[in-house]
Amino acid sequence: MYRYKLIIQYDGTRFHGWQIQKNHNTIQKEIEKSLSDYLSNITTIVGAGRTDSGVHALGQVAHFDSKKKLNSSISLKAINARLPDDIQIVKCKLVDKTFHARFSAKKRFYIYRIRTNTFLLDHSFTFKTNLVDIDLLNQAAEAIKGRHDFTSFSKFNKKIDNRVCTIYESVWKQKDYILNYHICGNRFLHHMVRYLVGTMIEIARKRYNYNDFLELLNDPKENVHIFKAPSKGLILEKIVYED
């Protein structure tokens, strides 16, 4: 068996997330259908992470196994020819059998994009909010860096024992009417980035207290009903596998 690594881009607007779900159109479903047709064999893929409905990707990663050795360049074109326009494989590479798209990952990078101007285009990839104080945003973003239990900022799942993540980068950057939040970590909990963004926005709009935010960060609580940003502003930027 030969193992191949895929780097994938997609517009998640019309998909019900990454993971295959019965009676729903998903990214994984479309790619597996394309691969199975090309290889004339039922083929499953393993993704690095499960993006939610409406979330986009510039660098999602997956792997699959094939009984025969493939020409990566020809395969890339053939797979893409079978995919819808809003999903594209940008790289197909033969890798060692020990490679695992999820468990071999060292760092994951996300961007959350916000527009502060109602008339800007690109509505599918941005979340609209009023002008906010970027200094307050970055004060909260700085506090997120480091090793924390993010139970307060995730969809609680009792099956998950370890809710500690290490955040290497957390910063807001503004250009004209676009605010981009950049975050990098070793792992992320379900809805974690969206809860963090939603809460930081409320702090920057002076509708939520920064000290209450710190308390949730330092004293984790389950099922906290805090602010969650919409999925459409979130982009999985890239996944890094080397130290």
SVG drawing of the C-alpha trace seen along z (x, -y; Angstrom):
<svg xmlns="http://www.w3.org/2000/svg" viewBox="-31 -52 43 55">
<polyline fill="none" stroke="black" stroke-width="0.4" points="0.0,0.0 1.1,-3.5 0.1,-6.6 -0.6,-10.0 -0.9,-13.3 -3.4,-15.9 -3.4,-19.6 -6.9,-20.9 -8.6,-24.3 -12.4,-24.8 -15.1,-27.3 -17.3,-25.8 -20.3,-27.9 -22.6,-25.3 -21.2,-22.3 -22.3,-20.8 -18.7,-20.7 -15.8,-18.4 -16.9,-15.0 -19.2,-12.6 -22.7,-12.8 -25.8,-10.9 -28.1,-13.0 -25.7,-16.0 -23.2,-17.2 -19.7,-17.4 -16.1,-18.1 -14.9,-14.6 -17.8,-13.0 -17.0,-14.9 -13.3,-14.1 -13.9,-10.4 -16.3,-10.2 -13.8,-11.8 -11.0,-9.5 -13.1,-6.3 -14.1,-7.1 -10.6,-7.9 -9.0,-4.8 -12.0,-2.5 -11.9,-1.4 -13.7,-2.6 -11.3,-5.0 -11.5,-6.7 -9.5,-9.7 -8.3,-10.8 -8.4,-14.5 -6.2,-16.6 -9.3,-18.1 -13.1,-18.5 -14.1,-22.0 -17.7,-23.0 -20.4,-23.9 -19.5,-27.1 -15.8,-27.1 -13.3,-27.5 -9.8,-26.1 -6.6,-27.2 -4.5,-24.3 -6.6,-21.4 -4.6,-18.2 -5.7,-14.6 -4.2,-11.2 -5.4,-8.1 -3.9,-4.8 -3.7,-3.3 -2.8,0.3 -1.0,-1.1 1.7,-3.8 0.3,-6.9 1.7,-9.7 1.1,-12.6 0.8,-15.2 -1.6,-13.2 -3.6,-12.2 -3.9,-15.8 -5.5,-16.8 -7.7,-13.8 -9.1,-14.2 -9.7,-17.9 -11.6,-17.3 -14.1,-15.2 -14.5,-17.7 -16.9,-20.7 -15.5,-24.2 -15.5,-25.1 -13.1,-22.2 -9.6,-22.0 -6.7,-19.7 -3.5,-21.8 -1.0,-19.1 -0.8,-15.3 2.4,-13.8 3.6,-10.3 4.6,-10.1 5.9,-7.5 3.3,-5.0 3.9,-6.4 2.5,-9.8 -0.9,-10.6 -2.8,-13.7 -4.2,-14.2 -1.8,-12.7 1.4,-13.8 0.4,-17.5 2.5,-19.8 0.8,-23.1 -2.5,-24.3 -3.0,-27.9 -6.4,-29.6 -7.5,-33.0 -10.8,-34.7 -11.8,-37.5 -14.1,-40.4 -15.2,-43.3 -16.2,-46.6 -17.7,-48.0 -21.2,-46.8 -20.5,-47.5 -17.4,-45.3 -17.8,-42.3 -16.7,-38.8 -19.6,-38.3 -19.2,-34.5 -15.7,-34.8 -16.2,-37.6 -18.3,-38.3 -19.7,-41.9 -19.4,-43.9 -19.2,-47.5 -15.9,-49.3 -14.1,-47.8 -11.1,-48.8 -8.2,-46.8 -6.1,-47.5 -8.7,-45.8 -8.8,-42.9 -5.0,-42.4 -5.1,-42.7 -7.4,-39.7 -5.5,-37.9 -2.2,-38.2 -3.8,-36.5 -4.7,-33.5 -1.1,-32.6 0.5,-29.8 -0.9,-26.6 -4.5,-26.7 -7.5,-24.5 -10.0,-25.9 -13.1,-24.2 -14.8,-27.5 -14.3,-28.3 -15.5,-25.1 -18.5,-23.0 -18.4,-20.7 -17.9,-17.0 -17.6,-14.7 -15.8,-12.1 -12.8,-14.4 -10.5,-14.0 -7.8,-16.5 -8.9,-20.1 -5.5,-21.7 -4.1,-23.4 -0.9,-25.3 -1.3,-28.6 1.9,-29.9 0.4,-32.9 -2.7,-35.0 -2.9,-38.4 -5.3,-40.8 -4.1,-42.7 -6.1,-45.4 -5.9,-46.6 -8.4,-49.2 -11.8,-47.8 -10.7,-44.2 -9.7,-42.7 -7.8,-39.4 -7.3,-37.3 -4.3,-34.9 -4.1,-32.0 -1.7,-29.0 -1.8,-26.1 -0.9,-22.5 -4.6,-21.5 -8.0,-23.1 -11.3,-22.1 -14.7,-22.0 -15.8,-25.6 -12.9,-27.0 -11.7,-29.6 -15.2,-30.9 -15.9,-31.2 -12.6,-33.0 -13.3,-35.4 -16.9,-36.1 -15.8,-36.8 -12.9,-39.1 -15.3,-41.1 -17.7,-41.7 -14.8,-42.8 -13.6,-45.2 -17.2,-46.6 -17.2,-47.1 -20.1,-44.7 -18.1,-42.1 -15.7,-42.5 -12.0,-41.6 -11.5,-40.3 -14.5,-37.9 -12.8,-36.7 -9.5,-36.1 -11.5,-34.2 -12.9,-31.8 -9.5,-31.3 -7.8,-30.6 -10.7,-28.8 -12.3,-26.6 -16.0,-25.9 -18.3,-23.6 -21.2,-24.7 -20.5,-28.4 -23.0,-30.3 -20.6,-32.9 -20.4,-34.5 -19.7,-32.5 -18.7,-34.1 -20.3,-32.8 -18.5,-30.0 -18.2,-31.9 -15.4,-34.1 -13.1,-31.2 -10.4,-29.8 -8.1,-26.9 -4.9,-28.5 -2.3,-25.7 -1.1,-22.7 2.6,-22.2 4.1,-18.7 7.8,-19.4 9.1,-20.7"/>
</svg>
